[in-house]
Amino acid sequence: MRLSLIVSLIALTLAPPAAAAASGEWIEAEGGALSGVVVETTVEGFSGAGYVGGFDEAADHVTITIPDSPGGLHDLTVRYAAPNGPKKTAVSLNGTPVGEVALAESAGFTEATGAKLVLAEGANTVTFTSAWGWYLIDAIKVAPSAPPAPGVHEAEDGRLDGTVVESSVAGFSGRGYVAGFDSGADSVTITIPDSPGGLHDLTIFYATPYGPKTASLSLNGAGLGDVQFPEHPTFTSVPAGKVLLRAGDNTVTITNNWGWYLIDAIKVTPSAPRGPHQVTGALTDPAATAEAKGLMRYLADNYGERILSGQQDQASIDWVEQNTGKAPAIGGYDLMDYSPSRVERGTVGHDVDHAIAHDRRGGAVTLAWHWNAPSGLVDQPGKEWWRGFYTDATTFDLAAALADPTSADHRLLIRDMDAIAVQLKRLADAGVPVLWRPLHEAEGGWFWWGAKGPGPAKELYRLLHQRLVGHHGLHNLIWVWNSVSPDWYPGDDVVDVVSMDSYPPQGDHGPVIGPYEKLVDLGGDRKLVALGEVGSIPDPDLVRAYQARWSWFVTWSGSFIQDGVVNPRDFVQRVYDHPDVVTLDELPDFKETEGDCAATMRVVAQWGTGHHVEITLRHQENSPSAGWRVTWPLAAGQGVRHVWGATVTTDGTTATAKNLAWNAAVKPGESTTFGYLASGSPTAPALTCAIG
């Protein structure tokens, strides 16, 4: 454990001249105690009787007394000149070094603001020592710092574990920021005092001068998932999701993860109630199969109500069923061993057979593809051919392959897509709709399809979409994108579901709320949001409390589900027994899920014993209907006779109209009309409309 050095001074930055604060008075440097420096008057524009110059030896300094301070955090303004270029001065407060101050080049006297000093009650001394000398000090002024904004809590006031308070990077609030996140357990714990409790939005103020980073969060000691810090060399803020605060004191802990970042402060504000989502059951593929449309409609209808359980790999699916008594609703499988560069080395894929079997049991299927690189496999110890989906195990250059459609590598990309299309066609022929998640975790860069950045990854995704849907006519696919950053998003027209993969620290079963909020924004709240893979299963109670409306989760295989550590056995049982979690036995026949349409009724004519009615149905999805149905209640004495444009049946209290063969397929945005004659007086009943 290294000692934590609290540095109380922010690096000064050049600011335009400003009027003296009403609460502070200028204290002249020439009235201070001089050592190796002198009072001069050559450079015009100084205040008082002169200024202090001669900072040309290492120990040269001036000590200025601040009398009768009330104590506390104060803003420091320095009036200086640096006619010989940008300089630095070392600063001490009451004899204790507090860092170096950068003085921007200025031929005349100007003011620098931004520094903060924690003054003691009574007299204080500020000493400026040469450091990188040849500058002039005219005067200083201190004024009480403004109180922090409501809900803002400074990191430097928190409990440090392996971290330190620093102040060399300008732009922070308070009296410093927390740095030193360079070992696995390094953390800062910030207290939120006297909270009324409830759901709050969390914002983190940070800087990442060494590139994009990731931190792990916890609330009151319980895991809260990860937060990504985009690259930003100066201090900025990032939304970090929501925190469910208890009444009284709460703590937020930020732990290293992918470190070398700076934490300035956090802010919590009461969350606004989440409004209704805008997700519909429409797919981006206008020619989607009835089974795919049925699954998507079911997922959309269920979204925000319950979360579907999922498990990767048949052996782990079997383990879950054997150990909990319930099977996951979603079976997760992989087309990895169907990759041509693996098949030519002897692999035989079985996951399509497992997927068809899971579908036959009434389950839903999701497929990933650990796409072994088409060429350039390194095939050396630690980078064996079977690791060929990793960036470091192949020399395949995606950007170059895409840039030249006549190249051998481009042809190999198409060869691989065509090989995978054969397997997806098997599923289509078996009536299996697929939650298709290709090019997963692209933005991580550890897989070759993400190694060249967002541009090539998005281009490959769209090429794959065109090849599978446009060329091979595969319409049983629900396209699942699997990265959070907007820079990587391939477009609304080729994405049905947005998702991410979550592997928080052991013991963290939080709701993964930060990434959820970002994915909602990514899809404009019009796309389903899902957890493509998880290490630790999110606690369903927290998922509901945080209003994290994940459509499904798929736990990764092997030790992640079976070792009793990542997901303890009793916790897995509780998840599979939870009323908010859908298991295989609770799935409806989702392939038959009907979609919504709009129906309106008008009375064309009426007479003493009856009336003439027309009902118009308008189709609101993006693909033609395969049939439709309209139902409405019958009032006492009403009967239906002489129907055209539909078949109508009644049971005495309800009438049901169904399409004829010639008007079953209503195009998106279009309508069809049917009519009938009825006995009795006309009414204005509520109509229920459904399409297949």
Buried (B, 14 or more C-beta within 10 A) or exposed (E): EEEBEBBBBBBBBBEEEEEBBEEBEBBBBBBBEBEBBBBBEEBEEBBBEBBBBBBEEEEBBBBBEBEEBEEEBBBBBBBBBBBEEEBBBBBBBBEEBBBBBBBBBBEEBBBBBBBBBBBEEEEBBBBBBBBBBBBBBBBBBBBBBEEBEEBBBBBBBBEBBBBBBBBBBBBBBBBBBBBBBEEEEBBBBBEBEEBEEEBBBBBBBBBBEEEBBEBBBBBBEBBBBBBBBEEBEEBBBBBBBBBBBEEEEBBBBBBBBBBBBBBBBBBBEEBEEBEEBEBBBBBBBEEBBBBBBBBBBBBBBBBBEBBBBBBBBBEBBEBBBEBBEBBBBBBBBBBBBBBBBBBEBEBEBEBBEBBBBBBEEBBBBBBBBBBBBBBBBBBEEEBEBBBBBBBEBBEBBBBEBBEEEEBEBBEBBBEBBBBBBEBBBBBBEBBBBBBBBBBBBBBEBEBBBBBBBBEBBBBBBBBBBEBBBEEBEBBBBBBBBBBBBEEBBBEBEBBBBBBBBBBBBEBBBBBBBBBBBBBBEBBEBEBBBBBBBBBBBBBBEBBBBBBBBBBBBBBBBEEBBBEEEBBEBEBBBBBBEBEEBBBBEBBEEBBEBBBBBEBEBEBEEBEEEBBBBBBBBBBBBBBBBBBBBBBBEBEEEBBBEEBEBBEBEEEEEEBBBBBEEEBBBBEBEEBBBBBBBBEBBBBEBEBBBBBB
